[in-house]
Amino acid sequence: MSQFTLDLAAMLTPVREATWGAVQILQSYYRGENQGNLGVNESKTDGPVTQADLAANRYILERLQAQFDAETFGYLSEETHQGTEPLPQDWVWIIDPLDGTRDFIDKTGEYALHIALAYRQRPVLAAVGIPETNQIYFAAQGQGCFRETADGEVTPVRVEPRSQGEDLTLVVSRTHRDQRFQDLIDRLPFGARHYVGSVGCKIAAILTGQADIYISLSGKSAAKDWDFAAPELILTEAGGEFSYFDGSPVLYNRGDVRQWGGILASNGSAHAALCAQSVAILAELDV
């Protein structure tokens, strides 16, 4: 099945519905009837997992698999992923049912959920739910990015780049920074920092103008496919940029789900220049 035999715009309807349903599930565990039943499991290598992660994951997979057959569509989810080989399908759903589980547990409100559809390793459809603002962002390739509120109001979203590096705000986690990454961001010319938890919320901060730049730099560990696929598309369809430091596109479903190296996401402000500066700084740091 080629890329051009699917109606991406039509597919957004069930994806948006699944996203809103999963938002409600996460809200029920965060501050609703299930909030006392998190069942936190801290033994997972890549971080904690809760009953909220698992319940949202089951719901999303059930909704998608009921409409998109497993022969045509692969399913790559944080909670069910196994193995080291890429999925064989050209079309692969990449799902993070709860992005920012630690923030969810710590009650920062900065958690999200991601659903993306990739075609031959590149995202072409995406939704990112931000439960604590009761909003979702959604996008299809070449069709723009939109924000939807719980009452059904839909508005287009476009980023607004700034021209001067010293005016730029970096969105970054409060924790999870090794010394190499700290040294990198300390040497880049940002005017301010905005502290946010999950990747989905970080990219939403760029979309809303609270921040301009987000950087991921792997160390002993690395972000995963499901951290980036959906946030990437909503950002780029809003006019932003998302790439490895060398300017090449980020690829997904390569077998190793970890995204090694440096990745920069921006509203378009000095994107190439900051990538080049990052490469030069790391070359000095790694001597």
C-alpha positions in Angstrom: 0.0 0.0 0.0 1.6 3.3 -1.1 1.5 6.5 0.8 -1.0 8.0 -1.6 -3.7 5.4 -1.1 -4.5 6.5 2.4 -6.6 9.6 3.2 -4.6 11.1 6.1 -7.1 13.8 6.7 -9.9 11.2 7.2 -7.7 9.1 9.4 -7.3 12.1 11.8 -10.9 11.7 12.9 -10.5 8.3 14.7 -7.0 9.3 15.9 -8.4 12.5 17.5 -11.2 10.4 19.1 -8.6 7.9 20.5 -6.5 10.8 21.8 -9.4 12.4 23.6 -10.4 9.0 25.1 -6.9 8.4 26.3 -6.8 12.0 27.8 -9.9 11.1 29.9 -8.3 7.9 31.1 -5.1 9.7 32.2 -7.2 12.4 33.9 -9.1 9.8 35.8 -5.8 8.4 37.3 -4.3 11.9 37.8 -7.2 13.5 39.7 -10.3 11.5 39.1 -11.9 8.2 40.3 -8.8 6.1 39.7 -6.2 8.4 41.3 -5.6 6.0 44.2 -4.9 3.1 41.9 -1.6 4.1 40.2 0.2 0.9 41.1 3.6 2.5 40.4 6.2 0.0 39.2 9.7 1.4 39.7 11.6 -1.7 38.4 11.3 -0.8 34.7 14.8 0.0 33.3 13.7 3.1 31.4 11.7 4.6 34.3 8.5 4.0 36.2 5.3 2.6 34.8 1.8 3.0 36.3 -1.6 1.6 35.8 -2.4 4.8 33.9 0.3 4.0 31.3 -1.1 0.6 30.8 -4.8 1.6 30.7 -4.2 4.3 28.2 -2.1 2.0 26.1 -4.7 -0.7 26.0 -7.4 1.8 25.0 -5.3 3.4 22.2 -4.3 0.0 20.8 -7.9 -1.3 20.9 -9.2 1.7 19.1 -6.6 1.8 16.4 -6.4 -1.9 15.8 -10.2 -2.0 15.4 -9.8 0.2 12.3 -6.3 -0.3 11.0 -5.4 -3.9 10.4 -2.1 -5.4 11.8 -1.1 -6.7 8.3 -0.9 -3.2 6.8 0.0 -1.3 10.0 2.7 -2.1 12.5 2.3 -1.0 16.1 5.3 0.3 18.1 4.2 1.2 21.6 6.3 2.0 24.6 4.4 -0.4 26.8 4.4 -3.4 24.4 7.6 -3.0 22.4 9.8 -6.0 22.2 12.8 -7.1 20.0 15.5 -5.2 18.1 14.3 -5.6 14.5 12.3 -2.9 12.7 8.7 -3.7 12.1 8.2 -4.9 8.5 5.2 -2.7 7.6 5.7 0.6 5.7 3.0 2.1 7.9 3.8 2.0 11.7 1.8 3.5 14.5 4.2 4.9 17.2 2.6 5.4 20.5 3.5 6.8 23.9 0.4 6.5 26.1 1.9 8.5 28.9 4.9 10.8 28.1 6.3 12.1 31.4 5.3 9.3 33.8 7.6 10.8 36.5 5.9 14.2 36.1 2.5 12.4 36.3 3.5 10.7 39.6 5.0 13.9 41.0 1.8 15.9 40.1 3.6 18.6 38.0 0.8 18.4 35.4 3.4 18.3 32.7 2.6 15.0 31.0 1.2 14.2 27.6 0.3 11.3 25.3 1.6 10.8 21.7 0.1 9.0 18.7 2.0 9.1 15.4 1.7 7.3 12.1 5.0 6.9 10.3 5.4 6.0 6.6 8.8 4.4 5.8 10.4 5.8 8.9 9.0 9.4 8.8 5.9 10.7 10.6 2.9 11.6 8.4 0.1 11.9 11.0 0.1 12.8 14.6 -1.8 13.8 17.7 -0.4 15.0 21.0 -2.7 15.2 24.0 -2.0 17.6 26.9 -4.5 16.4 29.5 -4.0 19.2 32.1 -4.8 21.9 29.6 -7.7 19.9 28.1 -6.2 20.3 24.6 -4.8 18.2 21.8 -2.6 19.1 18.9 -3.0 17.2 15.6 -1.5 17.3 12.2 -1.2 15.4 8.9 1.6 15.8 6.4 1.3 18.9 4.3 -2.0 19.9 6.0 -0.9 22.1 8.9 -1.1 21.8 12.7 -4.3 22.4 14.7 -5.2 22.8 18.4 -8.5 21.3 19.6 -10.1 22.1 23.0 -12.4 19.8 24.9 -15.5 21.7 23.7 -14.5 20.9 20.1 -13.1 24.3 19.0 -10.3 23.8 16.5 -7.8 26.5 15.6 -4.7 26.5 13.3 -1.3 26.8 15.0 1.7 28.5 13.5 5.0 29.2 15.3 6.5 32.7 15.4 10.4 32.6 15.0 12.6 35.2 16.6 15.6 36.6 14.8 18.2 37.0 17.6 19.8 34.1 19.4 20.1 36.1 22.6 16.3 36.5 22.6 15.7 32.7 22.4 14.3 30.6 25.2 15.4 27.0 25.7 12.8 24.6 27.1 14.5 22.0 29.2 13.7 19.5 31.9 14.3 20.3 35.6 16.3 17.2 36.0 17.7 14.3 33.7 20.7 16.4 32.5 24.2 14.8 32.6 27.2 17.0 32.7 27.9 16.9 29.0 24.5 18.2 28.1 24.6 20.8 30.9 27.9 22.0 29.5 26.4 22.2 26.0 23.4 24.3 26.9 25.5 26.5 29.2 27.6 27.5 26.2 24.8 28.1 23.7 23.5 31.7 23.5 20.1 31.5 25.0 18.4 34.4 26.7 16.3 32.3 29.1 15.2 28.8 30.1 11.7 27.5 30.5 11.4 24.4 32.6 8.9 21.7 31.5 8.6 18.0 32.0 7.5 15.8 29.1 8.6 16.1 25.5 5.0 16.6 24.3 4.7 19.5 26.8 8.0 21.0 25.7 7.0 21.0 22.0 3.6 22.5 23.0 5.6 25.3 24.8 7.3 26.1 21.5 3.9 26.1 19.7 2.5 28.5 22.2 5.5 30.8 22.1 6.6 30.1 25.7 9.9 28.7 24.3 11.8 28.6 21.1 14.3 25.7 21.2 14.3 22.1 22.6 17.5 20.0 22.5 17.9 16.3 23.1 21.4 14.9 23.6 21.9 11.2 24.4 24.4 10.1 27.0 24.3 6.7 28.7 20.7 6.5 27.6 18.7 8.1 24.9 15.1 9.2 24.1 13.0 6.7 22.2 11.0 6.8 19.0 7.7 7.3 20.8 9.1 10.4 22.6 9.6 12.3 19.3 7.5 11.0 16.4 4.2 12.8 17.2 5.8 15.9 18.7 8.0 16.3 15.6 5.1 16.4 13.1 2.9 18.8 15.1 5.9 21.2 15.3 7.0 20.9 11.6 3.4 21.3 10.4 3.2 24.4 12.5 6.2 25.8 10.6 9.0 24.7 13.0 12.0 22.5 12.4 13.2 19.2 13.9 16.4 17.5 12.9 19.6 15.8 14.0 22.5 18.3 14.7 23.8 17.5 11.2 20.5 18.7 9.7 19.4 15.2 8.6 15.8 14.1 9.3 15.0 11.9 12.3 14.2 8.4 11.3 11.9 6.0 13.2 11.3 2.2 13.3 14.9 1.3 12.7 15.0 -1.6 15.1 16.9 0.3 17.9 14.2 2.6 19.2 16.7 4.8 21.0 17.5 8.1 19.3 21.2 8.5 19.8 23.1 11.7 19.2 21.9 15.2 19.2 18.5 16.5 18.1 17.3 20.0 17.9 13.7 21.2 17.7 12.8 24.8 17.1 10.3 27.4 15.9 12.7 28.0 13.0 14.8 30.6 14.9 18.5 30.1 14.0 17.9 26.3 13.7 20.9 25.6 11.4 23.2 28.0 13.2 22.4 26.4 16.6 22.9 22.9 15.2 26.3 23.9 13.9 27.3 25.6 17.2 26.2 22.5 19.0 28.4 20.3 16.9 31.4 22.6 17.4 30.9 22.8 21.2 30.6 19.0 21.5 33.8 18.6 19.5 35.6 20.7 22.1 33.9 19.0 25.0 34.7 15.5 23.7 38.5 16.2 23.2 
